[in-house]
Amino acid sequence: MTQQEVCGLLPALKSFLRDFAICFAYQPSRDHLQTYCCGLLADLPRKSVEPIALQAGTAPRTLQQFLRSFAWDHQNLRDILQRRIVQRHLPPPGDTPFGSLGVIGLIDETAVAKKGDQTPGVQRQYCGRTGKIDNCIVTVHLAVLYESFKAILDGELYLPQDSWAADRDRCHAAQIPQTLVYTPKHLMALEQVRRAMGNGVRFDWLTFDEGYGGKPGFLRGLDGLGLLYVGEVPRTLGVWSKLPKYHSHQSPFAAKRAEELARHSPVFREQPFKRLEIARQTLASQVWQVKAARVHISVEGIPTSPRYWLIYARNEATGEKKYFVSNAPEGTRLGRMLRVAFCRAHVEHVFRISKSELGFGDYEGRSYVGLMRHVYMCQLMLLFVMEQTERLRKKKSGVDAGANSACPEVLLSETAEP
């Protein structure tokens, strides 16, 4: 947005930020919040503290202190953001329109490349943005999708175990609290789901990639919360088509890899593929050939008592293979589960918007507090942009902006097995 366009939205932004004023004890901090948020919306090459401050005529050091050391409650800001989304954008429980998938939680992580070794959490690790091992930080997020509305609910910095969590002096220098210790990403995601539920978010489904689906403890944690999910899993996930007669690592009784079961087990081999067409918003449609069967999952070598769906999908054009697991009840339509699974692409969309338009990756500093405040303010401005986009769309078209689901449509037809 140009500065003129930002100024045109200033009354709406002031009204929006007023709902978060309780997080700030002093008026100067509330003024700095508005300054920072205007900077995140502005057309700046980089949206770190110095350019935002210089554009607003504020001393950069003052805005740095606002991020790092001023007294305000960024965690409460996150919680209020979640409650606002519940109140204004999500349906009441049991009020989902017919044919809709309902409220979908999207779990994913994103990386931002960084130079040096002072940014909290930075180390050489896999960076999705560059597609290789790189010097970067990783944040774990929970987003929400309902019809055409999407937003990021939560986010937290992943703290590497050896290079950061075990070095408390380094953590202290970066303002990382003593209570923040190494936590695997899937447990971070579970905590974010619990927190969102505590703020009133009611998920109809959750979906995630194999980095999370490959952790049986994560799946069981979602089971314990009573949540339905469809998540991608690695092809090596251990499964049984039926409970083994004995708990043994001997070949006749041991779990089979998901790819082996999909290729050789009669429960898959003896059923025809179903042909699913995934219509995407900005790209050409994809056609997947799909089979599904009920299985037991291996948890530390022991089969689960409940059965899950194992879904095997093969891209008709490229030959790419994917495996999904779902705890949906028996009788759930395969097309519905695949619609949920492929909705995960929307979290990548909100990451792109946050990074390219709202400066999500532009934080420059050595403070964990400053980093997390920057993350939450980016999430805040993403919500503001989504609300304004929805308002302007309704004003222009005169129709309900949420009338058309943003999730992929799935067209189902059975074919003979190739």
C-alpha positions as CSV (number, residue, x, y, z in Angstrom):
1,M,0.0,0.0,0.0
2,T,1.1,3.6,-0.7
3,Q,1.3,6.0,2.2
4,Q,-1.8,7.7,0.8
5,E,-3.7,4.5,0.9
6,V,-2.5,3.8,4.4
7,C,-3.7,7.2,5.5
8,G,-7.1,6.5,3.9
9,L,-7.4,3.5,6.1
10,L,-6.2,5.3,9.2
11,P,-9.7,5.8,10.8
12,A,-10.4,2.1,10.3
13,L,-6.9,1.1,11.7
14,K,-7.4,3.3,14.8
15,S,-10.8,1.7,15.4
16,F,-9.3,-1.8,14.9
17,L,-6.4,-1.1,17.3
18,R,-8.7,0.3,20.0
19,D,-9.8,-3.2,20.8
20,F,-6.2,-4.0,21.8
21,A,-5.6,-0.9,23.9
22,I,-5.9,-2.9,27.1
23,C,-2.6,-4.6,26.4
24,F,-0.8,-1.2,26.8
25,A,-0.5,0.5,30.2
26,Y,0.5,3.9,28.8
27,Q,-0.7,6.1,25.9
28,P,2.8,6.5,24.3
29,S,3.0,2.7,23.9
30,R,-0.4,2.8,22.1
31,D,0.9,5.5,19.9
32,H,3.9,3.5,19.0
33,L,1.7,0.5,18.2
34,Q,-0.1,2.6,15.6
35,T,3.2,3.9,14.2
36,Y,4.6,0.3,13.9
37,C,1.4,-1.1,12.3
38,C,1.3,1.8,9.8
39,G,4.9,1.0,8.9
40,L,4.0,-2.7,8.4
41,L,1.3,-1.6,6.0
42,A,3.3,1.0,4.2
43,D,5.2,0.6,0.9
44,L,8.7,0.2,2.3
45,P,11.5,-1.9,0.9
46,R,12.2,-3.3,4.4
47,K,9.9,-3.1,7.4
48,S,12.3,-3.3,10.2
49,V,12.5,-0.7,13.0
50,E,14.7,1.9,11.4
51,P,12.8,2.5,8.1
52,I,9.5,2.4,9.9
53,A,10.7,5.0,12.5
54,L,12.3,7.3,9.9
55,Q,9.1,7.3,7.7
56,A,7.0,8.2,10.8
57,G,9.5,10.8,12.1
58,T,10.1,8.8,15.2
59,A,13.6,8.2,16.7
60,P,14.6,4.6,15.8
61,R,15.9,4.0,19.3
62,T,12.5,4.8,20.7
63,L,10.8,2.3,18.5
64,Q,13.4,-0.3,19.3
65,Q,12.7,0.2,23.0
66,F,9.0,-0.2,22.3
67,L,9.7,-3.6,20.8
68,R,12.3,-4.7,23.3
69,S,11.6,-3.2,26.7
70,F,8.4,-1.1,26.9
71,A,5.8,-2.6,29.3
72,W,3.1,-4.1,27.2
73,D,1.5,-7.6,27.1
74,H,2.0,-9.1,23.6
75,Q,0.7,-12.5,24.7
76,N,-2.6,-10.9,25.7
77,L,-2.7,-9.1,22.3
78,R,-2.4,-12.6,20.7
79,D,-5.3,-13.9,22.9
80,I,-7.5,-10.9,22.1
81,L,-6.8,-11.4,18.4
82,Q,-7.9,-15.0,18.7
83,R,-11.1,-14.0,20.5
84,R,-11.9,-11.3,17.9
85,I,-11.6,-13.9,15.1
86,V,-14.0,-16.2,17.0
87,Q,-16.5,-13.5,17.5
88,R,-16.4,-11.8,14.1
89,H,-15.3,-14.5,11.6
90,L,-16.1,-18.0,12.7
91,P,-19.6,-19.6,12.9
92,P,-21.1,-20.6,16.2
93,P,-20.7,-24.3,17.0
94,G,-23.2,-26.4,15.0
95,D,-24.0,-23.6,12.6
96,T,-21.7,-24.5,9.7
97,P,-23.5,-24.1,6.3
98,F,-24.4,-27.3,4.4
99,G,-21.6,-28.5,2.2
100,S,-19.0,-26.5,4.0
101,L,-15.9,-28.1,5.6
102,G,-16.3,-25.8,8.6
103,V,-13.4,-24.3,10.5
104,I,-10.1,-25.8,9.5
105,G,-6.9,-25.4,11.6
106,L,-3.7,-25.3,9.5
107,I,-0.5,-26.3,11.3
108,D,2.8,-25.4,9.6
109,E,6.2,-23.8,10.1
110,T,8.1,-21.2,8.2
111,A,11.8,-20.1,8.0
112,V,13.4,-16.8,7.5
113,A,17.0,-16.6,6.4
114,K,19.2,-14.5,8.7
115,K,22.9,-13.4,8.8
116,G,25.1,-13.7,11.8
117,D,24.4,-15.6,15.0
118,Q,22.7,-13.1,17.2
119,T,19.0,-13.3,16.2
120,P,17.2,-15.6,18.7
121,G,16.9,-19.1,17.5
122,V,19.2,-18.7,14.5
123,Q,21.3,-21.6,13.4
124,R,22.1,-23.6,10.3
125,Q,18.9,-25.7,9.7
126,Y,16.5,-26.4,6.8
127,C,15.1,-23.2,5.4
128,G,12.0,-23.7,3.3
129,R,12.4,-20.3,1.6
130,T,15.8,-21.2,0.2
131,G,15.1,-24.9,-0.1
132,K,18.4,-26.0,1.6
133,I,20.3,-26.0,4.9
134,D,20.8,-22.4,5.7
135,N,21.4,-19.9,8.5
136,C,17.8,-19.1,9.5
137,I,15.2,-19.0,12.3
138,V,12.1,-21.2,12.3
139,T,8.7,-20.3,13.7
140,V,5.8,-22.7,14.2
141,H,2.3,-21.5,13.5
142,L,-1.4,-22.3,13.7
143,A,-3.6,-20.6,11.1
144,V,-7.4,-20.8,10.6
145,L,-9.5,-21.1,7.4
146,Y,-13.2,-20.7,7.2
147,E,-14.7,-20.3,3.7
148,S,-12.8,-17.3,2.2
149,F,-11.5,-16.0,5.6
150,K,-8.0,-17.0,6.7
151,A,-5.7,-15.7,9.4
152,I,-2.8,-16.7,11.6
153,L,-3.9,-17.5,15.1
154,D,-0.6,-18.1,16.8
155,G,3.2,-18.4,16.3
156,E,6.2,-19.2,18.4
157,L,9.9,-19.4,17.8
158,Y,11.5,-22.8,17.6
159,L,14.4,-22.9,20.0
160,P,17.1,-25.4,18.8
161,Q,18.3,-27.7,21.5
162,D,22.0,-27.7,21.4
163,S,22.9,-24.3,20.1
164,W,20.4,-22.3,22.1
165,A,18.3,-24.1,24.7
166,A,21.3,-25.7,26.4
167,D,23.2,-22.4,26.5
168,R,21.3,-20.4,29.1
169,D,23.9,-17.6,29.0
170,R,23.2,-17.1,25.3
171,C,19.4,-17.3,26.0
172,H,19.7,-14.7,28.8
173,A,21.6,-12.3,26.5
174,A,18.7,-12.6,23.9
175,Q,16.0,-12.0,26.6
176,I,14.8,-15.6,26.2
177,P,13.0,-16.5,29.5
178,Q,14.2,-19.3,31.7
179,T,10.8,-21.0,31.3
180,L,11.3,-21.3,27.5
181,V,13.2,-24.6,26.9
182,Y,13.7,-26.9,24.0
183,T,10.3,-28.2,22.8
184,P,9.8,-30.4,19.7
185,K,7.8,-28.7,17.0
186,H,4.9,-31.0,17.2
187,L,4.5,-30.4,20.9
188,M,4.6,-26.6,20.2
189,A,1.8,-27.1,17.7
190,L,-0.3,-29.0,20.2
191,E,0.1,-26.2,22.8
192,Q,-1.0,-23.7,20.2
193,V,-4.1,-25.7,19.4
194,R,-4.9,-26.0,23.1
195,R,-4.4,-22.2,23.6
196,A,-6.7,-21.4,20.6
197,M,-9.4,-23.7,22.0
198,G,-9.1,-22.0,25.3
199,N,-9.9,-18.7,23.6
200,G,-13.0,-20.2,22.0
201,V,-11.8,-21.5,18.6
202,R,-13.7,-24.6,17.7
203,F,-12.1,-26.6,14.9
204,D,-14.0,-28.9,12.6
205,W,-10.8,-30.2,11.2
206,L,-7.0,-29.9,11.5
207,T,-4.5,-30.5,8.7
208,F,-0.7,-30.6,8.6
209,D,2.3,-31.9,6.8
210,E,4.4,-35.0,7.4
211,G,6.7,-33.3,9.8
212,Y,3.8,-33.4,12.2
213,G,1.8,-36.3,10.9
214,G,4.9,-38.5,11.3
215,K,4.8,-38.1,15.1
216,P,2.3,-40.7,16.5
217,G,2.4,-38.8,19.8
218,F,1.1,-35.7,18.0
219,L,-1.8,-37.7,16.4
220,R,-2.7,-39.2,19.8
221,G,-2.5,-35.7,21.3
222,L,-5.1,-34.5,18.9
223,D,-7.2,-37.6,19.5
224,G,-7.1,-36.7,23.2
225,L,-8.4,-33.2,22.4
226,G,-11.4,-34.7,20.5
227,L,-10.3,-33.1,17.2
228,L,-10.8,-34.5,13.7
229,Y,-7.8,-34.3,11.3
230,V,-6.4,-35.2,8.0
231,G,-2.6,-34.9,7.9
232,E,0.1,-36.0,5.5
233,V,2.4,-38.7,6.9
234,P,5.8,-40.1,5.7
235,R,5.7,-43.1,3.5
236,T,7.7,-44.9,6.3
237,L,4.9,-44.6,8.9
238,G,4.3,-48.0,10.5
239,V,0.8,-49.4,10.1
240,W,-1.2,-52.7,10.2
241,S,-4.2,-53.5,8.1
242,K,-5.5,-55.6,11.0
243,L,-4.3,-56.2,14.6
244,P,-1.4,-58.6,14.7
245,K,-1.8,-61.9,16.6
246,Y,1.4,-61.2,18.7
247,H,3.4,-58.1,19.6
248,S,6.6,-59.1,17.9
249,H,9.2,-57.5,15.6
250,Q,9.2,-60.7,13.5
251,S,8.2,-60.0,10.0
252,P,4.8,-61.7,10.0
253,F,3.7,-59.5,13.0
254,A,5.7,-56.3,12.6
255,A,4.2,-53.1,11.3
256,K,4.4,-52.4,7.6
257,R,5.5,-49.2,6.0
258,A,2.6,-47.1,4.7
259,E,4.0,-47.4,1.1
260,E,4.3,-51.2,1.4
261,L,0.8,-51.6,2.7
262,A,-0.6,-49.3,-0.1
263,R,1.3,-51.3,-2.7
264,H,0.8,-54.9,-1.6
265,S,-2.0,-55.3,1.0
266,P,-5.2,-56.8,-0.3
267,V,-7.2,-54.0,1.4
268,F,-5.6,-51.6,-1.1
269,R,-4.8,-53.9,-4.1
270,E,-8.3,-55.2,-4.5
271,Q,-10.0,-51.9,-4.7
272,P,-10.2,-49.5,-7.7
273,F,-8.6,-46.1,-7.7
274,K,-11.0,-43.1,-7.3
275,R,-10.2,-40.1,-9.5
276,L,-10.1,-36.8,-7.7
277,E,-9.8,-33.5,-9.4
278,I,-8.5,-30.7,-7.2
279,A,-9.5,-27.3,-8.6
280,R,-7.1,-24.6,-7.4
281,Q,-7.7,-20.8,-7.3
282,T,-4.7,-19.6,-9.3
283,L,-3.1,-22.7,-10.8
284,A,-4.3,-25.5,-13.1
285,S,-6.3,-28.3,-11.6
286,Q,-4.6,-31.4,-10.4
287,V,-6.0,-34.9,-10.8
288,W,-5.1,-37.5,-8.1
289,Q,-5.8,-41.2,-8.1
290,V,-6.8,-42.2,-4.6
291,K,-7.4,-45.3,-2.4
292,A,-8.1,-45.5,1.3
293,A,-8.4,-48.2,3.9
294,R,-8.8,-48.5,7.7
295,V,-5.5,-49.3,9.6
296,H,-3.9,-49.4,13.0
297,I,-0.9,-47.1,13.6
298,S,2.3,-48.1,15.3
299,V,3.1,-46.2,18.4
300,E,6.5,-47.3,19.7
301,G,5.9,-50.6,18.0
302,I,2.5,-51.2,19.5
303,P,-0.6,-50.9,17.3
304,T,-3.3,-48.4,18.3
305,S,-6.6,-49.9,19.3
306,P,-8.7,-47.4,17.3
307,R,-8.5,-47.6,13.5
308,Y,-7.5,-44.7,11.3
309,W,-7.9,-44.0,7.6
310,L,-4.7,-44.4,5.5
311,I,-5.1,-42.6,2.3
312,Y,-2.8,-43.2,-0.7
313,A,-2.9,-40.5,-3.4
314,R,-1.0,-40.5,-6.7
315,N,-0.8,-37.5,-9.0
316,E,-2.0,-38.5,-12.4
317,A,0.3,-36.1,-14.3
318,T,3.5,-36.2,-12.3
319,G,3.4,-39.6,-10.5
320,E,4.0,-37.8,-7.1
321,K,2.7,-40.0,-4.2
322,K,1.3,-38.7,-0.9
323,Y,0.1,-40.6,2.1
324,F,-2.4,-39.1,4.6
325,V,-3.9,-40.3,7.9
326,S,-7.2,-39.3,9.4
327,N,-9.2,-40.2,12.5
328,A,-12.5,-39.4,10.8
329,P,-15.2,-41.9,11.6
330,E,-15.9,-44.9,9.3
331,G,-18.2,-43.8,6.5
332,T,-16.6,-40.4,6.0
333,R,-16.5,-39.6,2.3
334,L,-13.1,-39.8,0.8
335,G,-13.6,-36.6,-1.2
336,R,-14.4,-34.7,2.0
337,M,-11.1,-35.8,3.6
338,L,-9.1,-34.9,0.6
339,R,-10.7,-31.4,0.5
340,V,-9.4,-30.9,4.0
341,A,-5.9,-32.2,3.3
342,F,-5.4,-30.0,0.3
343,C,-6.6,-26.9,2.1
344,R,-3.2,-26.8,3.8
345,A,-1.9,-24.8,0.8
346,H,-3.7,-21.8,2.3
347,V,-1.2,-21.5,5.1
348,E,1.5,-21.0,2.5
349,H,-0.5,-18.2,1.1
350,V,-0.8,-16.3,4.3
351,F,2.9,-16.8,4.9
352,R,3.6,-15.3,1.5
353,I,1.4,-12.3,2.2
354,S,3.0,-11.8,5.7
355,K,6.5,-11.9,4.3
356,S,6.1,-10.0,1.0
357,E,3.5,-7.4,2.2
358,L,3.7,-7.1,5.9
359,G,7.4,-7.4,6.7
360,F,7.2,-10.7,8.7
361,G,10.8,-11.7,7.9
362,D,12.2,-8.2,8.3
363,Y,12.9,-8.2,12.0
364,E,16.5,-7.2,12.8
365,G,17.5,-7.5,16.5
366,R,18.9,-9.6,19.2
367,S,15.8,-9.7,21.5
368,Y,13.4,-12.6,21.8
369,V,10.8,-10.3,23.2
370,G,11.2,-7.9,20.3
371,L,11.0,-10.8,17.8
372,M,7.8,-12.2,19.2
373,R,6.2,-8.7,19.4
374,H,7.1,-8.2,15.7
375,V,5.5,-11.6,14.9
376,Y,2.3,-10.9,16.7
377,M,2.0,-7.4,15.2
378,C,2.4,-8.9,11.7
379,Q,-0.4,-11.4,12.6
380,L,-2.4,-8.4,13.8
381,M,-2.0,-6.5,10.5
382,L,-2.7,-9.7,8.5
383,L,-6.1,-9.8,10.3
384,F,-6.7,-6.1,9.6
385,V,-5.9,-6.6,5.9
386,M,-8.2,-9.6,5.7
387,E,-11.0,-7.7,7.4
388,Q,-10.6,-4.7,5.1
389,T,-10.4,-6.9,2.0
390,E,-13.6,-8.6,3.0
391,R,-15.3,-5.2,3.6
392,L,-14.2,-3.8,0.3
393,R,-15.2,-6.9,-1.6
394,K,-18.6,-6.9,-0.1
395,K,-19.0,-3.2,-0.9
396,K,-17.9,-3.7,-4.5
397,S,-19.9,-6.8,-5.2
398,G,-22.9,-6.4,-2.9
399,V,-22.7,-10.1,-2.1
400,D,-21.5,-12.1,0.9
401,A,-17.7,-12.4,0.6
402,G,-17.8,-15.8,2.3
403,A,-20.3,-17.3,-0.1
404,N,-17.7,-19.2,-2.0
405,S,-15.4,-21.5,-0.1
406,A,-11.7,-20.9,-0.6
407,C,-11.0,-24.6,-0.2
408,P,-10.3,-26.7,-3.3
409,E,-13.3,-28.4,-4.8
410,V,-12.9,-32.1,-5.2
411,L,-14.8,-33.9,-8.0
412,L,-15.1,-37.7,-7.5
413,S,-15.4,-40.4,-10.1
414,E,-14.3,-44.0,-9.9
415,T,-12.0,-45.4,-12.5
416,A,-10.6,-48.8,-13.1
417,E,-7.2,-49.4,-11.5
418,P,-4.4,-48.6,-14.1
